[in-house]
Amino acid sequence: MRWSGQGVDVDDGALPGLARIGLVRSVRTPEFQGMTFHEVLCKSALNKIPAASMLPFQYTVNGYRGCSHACRYCFARPTHEYLDFDIGRDFDTQVVVKTNVAEVLRRELHRRSWTRETVALGTNTDPYQRAEGRYALMPGIIGALTESGTPFSILTKGTLLRRDLPLLTDAVRTVDVSVAVSLAVGDPLLHSSIEPGTPSPQARLNLIATIREAGLRCHVMVAPVLPRLTDSEAHLDDLLGRIAAAGATSVTVFGLHLRGATRGWFMDWLAQAHPGLVAEYRTLYRRGAYLPADYRAMLAQRAAPLIAKHGLAPGRSFRGSATPRPAPPAVPVQPALF
C-alpha cells in the first residue's frame, strides 16, 4: 500500500477535531472495508476517573476511540463529537488508534507518584475490537501493567482476547487480574441487528470456556438488558444457563442506560426494528437516562433466582487469582463464528 498520500501534511479529508489529539495519518486497508483508522500519538495513557462517578476503579486506559462493534446502545458514542465526528456511523467506522499508548503507559507507571491503583481496560470502547487485530496494542498494555505490579481488569466482547491468554495467565501470578466478557443478547437475530459488529453469542460463550480452560476466572456482564426484548424470564433463564455451562464464575445483570446523544441513535434503530416498542421506551425513559426504580427492582428480583439456579455468583465478584484454578468439566461448544 502507498503511504505517500497519507502523511500528516496531506489534505486527506480528516476532520479538524483530529488535530487536537495529535493525528499522524489516516489509514484505509482492504482487510477492513469501510473502516478508517486515524493513528495518533497520545500524550497520556492513564485516565483518572472522578471520585463522584462511584465506579469501582479510579483509572482507565483506552487504546481506541470509536468502535467497530457498532452496538446501537453504546454509551461512549458522544465522545466522538469532540473530534467533530458524528455519534452514529462515524463512531462505528472512524476509529482513532493511540499507536504509542503502551510506551506512554509504561513511562507513567514508572513515576514515583504511581501507587498501583487498579486500572480498568474496556470501560469506554472495546480493547479487542477488530482494530486490535491490526495494531496489537493490548500485549504492550498488559506487559506494562504486569511489569509495574499494577492490578488490572479487562471487559470485552472480542474473541481476540484468546491471543493474549498466555500473557494473562503469566500476569495473574504476580498481579490481581480480572477478566470479564459482555454478553446480554442470546438471540442470534436480535444480536445481528443491535450488535452487528460483535462476535456472535456462541462465539462469546466459546470465549468464556476458553478463558476458564486457561485457568482464569471469568465474570460475565449480562448488560444491558433491553426492556421487552431481552428481559423475559425465558430469555434470561436460557442465557444464564448457557453462560453457566460455558464455565463462567459470576455475573452482573442490569438494564439499558440511554445517555446523551446515544438515546436518539438507539431510538432510531428501535423505530425501524421494533416500532411497537417506541411508545413504551419513551415512557420508561421519560425522566432521563436510567430505567425507573420499579423496573430495576423487577429485573433484580427476576434475575436473582435464575443466577442462583445456575450456580453463578452474583454481582461484581470477578477478581483474578494468583493461583490458576482448575476449569470445570469441558462442555461441548461450537467453533467460534467470528
QUIBEL-V945096 format. One record per residue. N is the residue number from 1. RES is the residue in one small letter. SS is DSSP state (alpha for helix, beta for strand, coil for the rest). PSI is psi in radians with two decimals (NA if undefined). Layout:
n: (N;N)
res: (RES;RES)
ss: (SS;SS)
psi: (PSI;PSI)
//
This chain:
n: (1;2;3;4;5;6;7;8;9;10;11;12;13;14;15;16;17;18;19;20;21;22;23;24;25;26;27;28;29;30;31;32;33;34;35;36;37;38;39;40;41;42;43;44;45;46;47;48;49;50;51;52;53;54;55;56;57;58;59;60;61;62;63;64;65;66;67;68;69;70;71;72;73;74;75;76;77;78;79;80;81;82;83;84;85;86;87;88;89;90;91;92;93;94;95;96;97;98;99;100;101;102;103;104;105;106;107;108;109;110;111;112;113;114;115;116;117;118;119;120;121;122;123;124;125;126;127;128;129;130;131;132;133;134;135;136;137;138;139;140;141;142;143;144;145;146;147;148;149;150;151;152;153;154;155;156;157;158;159;160;161;162;163;164;165;166;167;168;169;170;171;172;173;174;175;176;177;178;179;180;181;182;183;184;185;186;187;188;189;190;191;192;193;194;195;196;197;198;199;200;201;202;203;204;205;206;207;208;209;210;211;212;213;214;215;216;217;218;219;220;221;222;223;224;225;226;227;228;229;230;231;232;233;234;235;236;237;238;239;240;241;242;243;244;245;246;247;248;249;250;251;252;253;254;255;256;257;258;259;260;261;262;263;264;265;266;267;268;269;270;271;272;273;274;275;276;277;278;279;280;281;282;283;284;285;286;287;288;289;290;291;292;293;294;295;296;297;298;299;300;301;302;303;304;305;306;307;308;309;310;311;312;313;314;315;316;317;318;319;320;321;322;323;324;325;326;327;328;329;330;331;332;333;334;335;336;337;338)
res: (m;r;w;s;g;q;g;v;d;v;d;d;g;a;l;p;g;l;a;r;i;g;l;v;r;s;v;r;t;p;e;f;q;g;m;t;f;h;e;v;l;c;k;s;a;l;n;k;i;p;a;a;s;m;l;p;f;q;y;t;v;n;g;y;r;g;c;s;h;a;c;r;y;c;f;a;r;p;t;h;e;y;l;d;f;d;i;g;r;d;f;d;t;q;v;v;v;k;t;n;v;a;e;v;l;r;r;e;l;h;r;r;s;w;t;r;e;t;v;a;l;g;t;n;t;d;p;y;q;r;a;e;g;r;y;a;l;m;p;g;i;i;g;a;l;t;e;s;g;t;p;f;s;i;l;t;k;g;t;l;l;r;r;d;l;p;l;l;t;d;a;v;r;t;v;d;v;s;v;a;v;s;l;a;v;g;d;p;l;l;h;s;s;i;e;p;g;t;p;s;p;q;a;r;l;n;l;i;a;t;i;r;e;a;g;l;r;c;h;v;m;v;a;p;v;l;p;r;l;t;d;s;e;a;h;l;d;d;l;l;g;r;i;a;a;a;g;a;t;s;v;t;v;f;g;l;h;l;r;g;a;t;r;g;w;f;m;d;w;l;a;q;a;h;p;g;l;v;a;e;y;r;t;l;y;r;r;g;a;y;l;p;a;d;y;r;a;m;l;a;q;r;a;a;p;l;i;a;k;h;g;l;a;p;g;r;s;f;r;g;s;a;t;p;r;p;a;p;p;a;v;p;v;q;p;a;l;f)
ss: (coil;coil;coil;alpha;alpha;alpha;coil;coil;coil;coil;coil;coil;coil;coil;coil;alpha;alpha;alpha;alpha;alpha;alpha;coil;beta;beta;beta;beta;beta;coil;coil;alpha;alpha;alpha;coil;coil;coil;beta;beta;beta;beta;beta;coil;coil;coil;coil;coil;coil;beta;beta;coil;coil;alpha;alpha;alpha;coil;coil;coil;coil;coil;beta;beta;beta;coil;coil;beta;beta;coil;coil;coil;coil;coil;coil;coil;coil;coil;alpha;alpha;alpha;alpha;alpha;alpha;alpha;alpha;alpha;coil;coil;coil;coil;coil;alpha;alpha;alpha;alpha;alpha;beta;beta;beta;beta;beta;coil;coil;alpha;alpha;alpha;alpha;alpha;alpha;alpha;alpha;alpha;coil;coil;coil;coil;coil;coil;coil;coil;coil;beta;beta;beta;coil;coil;coil;coil;coil;coil;coil;coil;coil;alpha;alpha;alpha;alpha;alpha;coil;coil;alpha;alpha;alpha;alpha;alpha;alpha;alpha;alpha;alpha;alpha;coil;coil;coil;coil;beta;beta;beta;beta;beta;coil;coil;alpha;alpha;alpha;alpha;alpha;alpha;alpha;alpha;alpha;alpha;alpha;alpha;alpha;coil;coil;coil;coil;coil;beta;beta;beta;beta;beta;beta;coil;coil;coil;coil;coil;alpha;alpha;alpha;alpha;alpha;alpha;alpha;coil;coil;coil;coil;coil;coil;alpha;alpha;alpha;alpha;alpha;alpha;alpha;alpha;alpha;alpha;alpha;alpha;alpha;coil;coil;coil;coil;coil;beta;beta;beta;beta;beta;beta;beta;coil;coil;coil;coil;coil;coil;coil;alpha;alpha;alpha;alpha;alpha;alpha;alpha;alpha;alpha;alpha;alpha;alpha;alpha;alpha;coil;coil;coil;beta;beta;beta;beta;beta;beta;coil;coil;coil;coil;coil;coil;alpha;alpha;alpha;alpha;alpha;alpha;alpha;alpha;alpha;alpha;alpha;alpha;coil;alpha;alpha;alpha;alpha;alpha;alpha;alpha;alpha;alpha;alpha;coil;coil;coil;coil;coil;coil;coil;coil;alpha;alpha;alpha;alpha;alpha;alpha;alpha;alpha;alpha;alpha;alpha;alpha;alpha;alpha;alpha;alpha;alpha;coil;coil;coil;beta;beta;coil;coil;coil;coil;coil;coil;coil;coil;coil;coil;coil;coil;coil;coil;coil;coil;coil;coil;coil;coil;coil;coil;coil;coil)
psi: (2.41;2.20;-0.13;-0.48;0.15;0.35;2.87;-0.37;0.15;2.38;1.66;0.26;0.10;2.41;2.61;-0.53;-0.48;-0.49;-0.43;-0.39;0.42;0.83;2.29;-0.88;2.82;2.31;2.36;2.40;2.67;-0.49;-0.34;1.17;2.33;-0.09;2.55;2.25;2.18;1.82;2.22;2.79;1.96;2.67;-0.42;2.71;-0.68;2.24;2.17;2.26;2.29;2.45;-0.53;-0.25;-0.37;0.49;2.74;0.34;2.76;-0.32;2.57;2.81;2.26;1.98;-0.29;2.66;2.34;2.78;2.21;-0.10;-0.52;0.55;2.22;-0.41;0.08;2.14;-0.30;-0.09;-0.76;-0.32;-0.34;-0.34;-0.53;-0.47;0.16;0.42;2.84;2.86;-0.04;-1.85;-0.67;-0.75;-0.62;-0.45;-0.27;1.67;2.17;2.29;2.08;1.51;-0.43;0.31;-0.68;-0.70;-0.78;-0.72;-0.79;-0.70;-0.73;-0.62;-0.29;0.08;2.52;-0.45;-0.22;2.19;0.27;0.80;2.72;2.37;2.28;2.30;2.29;0.33;-0.31;-1.28;2.78;2.18;-0.26;0.57;3.08;-0.60;-0.52;-0.48;-0.46;-0.76;-0.37;0.98;-0.55;-0.67;-0.72;-0.68;-0.82;-0.74;-0.76;-0.76;-0.78;-0.82;-0.54;-0.05;0.48;2.13;2.63;2.81;2.65;2.29;2.23;2.76;-0.02;2.21;-0.16;-0.25;-0.49;-0.69;-0.61;0.15;-0.68;-0.66;-0.70;-0.67;-0.52;-0.74;-0.68;-0.21;-0.35;-0.36;2.82;2.10;2.32;2.32;2.25;2.48;2.39;2.14;1.86;-0.20;1.97;-0.36;2.11;-0.64;-0.78;-0.71;-0.82;-0.37;-0.71;-0.35;0.99;-0.39;0.09;2.77;2.63;2.84;-0.74;-0.66;-0.65;-0.56;-0.71;-0.66;-0.76;-0.82;-0.68;-0.69;-0.77;-0.66;-0.48;-0.07;0.17;2.58;2.71;2.00;2.65;2.24;1.82;1.34;2.47;2.44;2.29;2.06;2.30;0.01;-0.75;0.26;0.09;2.70;-0.67;-0.79;-0.79;-0.70;-0.80;-0.82;-0.79;-0.60;-0.74;-0.65;-0.75;-0.73;-0.54;-0.25;0.11;2.59;-0.45;2.84;2.70;2.33;2.16;2.83;3.03;2.33;2.44;1.56;2.50;-2.41;-0.33;-0.57;-0.85;-0.70;-0.75;-0.77;-0.55;-0.75;-0.78;-0.71;-0.54;-0.74;-0.61;1.15;-0.48;-0.24;-0.10;-0.85;-0.69;-0.71;-0.68;-0.64;-0.79;-0.66;0.40;-0.41;0.06;-2.74;-0.33;2.64;2.61;2.75;-0.64;-0.61;-0.77;-0.67;-0.72;-0.79;-0.74;-0.73;-0.55;-0.69;-0.62;-0.90;-0.48;-0.67;-0.78;-0.72;-0.70;0.16;0.50;2.56;2.40;2.86;-2.82;0.59;1.30;0.71;2.65;-3.12;2.38;-0.34;1.89;2.36;2.61;2.48;2.74;2.97;2.47;2.49;2.56;2.27;2.61;2.74;2.63;2.40;-0.03;NA)
//
